[in-house]
C-alpha cells in the first residue's frame, strides 16, 4: 500500500506586531504619548514614525521617536509594554503615525487632529467601567460616537477591563489584552 502526505508550508513570522495602540495627552504642550504592546516578553523598544501637516503648509518630513519598553510578571502577562512621545505638534495640525517594532513589523497608519481649535469649544466623551464582559454596549456606543467625528477627546475615567474578576488569581492578563484590542483605534 502506497500512502503519501502533502505538507503545506505557510510563512511564519516570529516578529511581534505592534498592537493595542493608544494615544494619551501628556503634561507638555505640543506632545502626544503613544502606547502599544508587542506579544513577546522582554521585546526591545521599537519606534514611532510620524509626520505633521499644519493647516496651511506642506507635509513636514517624517520624524522618528524611539520608544521605551517595560514589562511585568503579574497576571500571566507575556508581552512587552511600549511608550513614545511625539513632540513639536502645533495646534491645528494633523498627525499621521505608525508604530514600528524592532523587527520592522509596522502597525497600520493612524491619524489625529491635535487641538483643532484652541480658542473654540472642546467636545469630549467621558466614560468609565468598561470591561470585556458586561460592557458590549459601552464599547459599541463609544465606537458609534467616535465614528461621528463630533469629539475632540475621549476620556476614560477608570475601571478598565476588569481583569481581576475572571479566572484564578494571577492569570487574567489575557483580559487586559482583549480589552485594549477592543478599543484600539481604526
Buried (B, 14 or more C-beta within 10 A) or exposed (E): EEEEEEEEEEEEEEEBBBBBBBBEEEEEEBBBBBBBBBBBEEBEBBBBBBBBBBEEEEEEEEBEBEBEBEBEEEBEBEBBBBBBBBBEBBBBBBBBBBBBBBBEBEBEEBEBBBBBEEEEEEEEBEBEEBBBEEBEEBBEBBEEBBEEEEBBEBEBEEEBBBBEEBBEEEBBBBBBBBBBEBBBEE
